[in-house]
Amino acid sequence: MYSIEMAYARMRELQDQANRSRAHKLAEPRARRLFGRAAAAKKR
């Protein structure tokens, strides 16, 4: 039997997975921008 609790737990798992995926995709370009600026500043 598939209960409301099981459906809710699955929904939370999917939301957490989506949030981790989105955070990972956003973190990489942000880090690249920050480190890129720091590297450019050091070169000058």
PyMOL commands that set and color helices and strands:
alter all, ss='L'
color gray80, all
select helices_A, chain A and resi 4-43
alter helices_A, ss='H'
color red, helices_A
deselect
rebuild
show_as cartoon
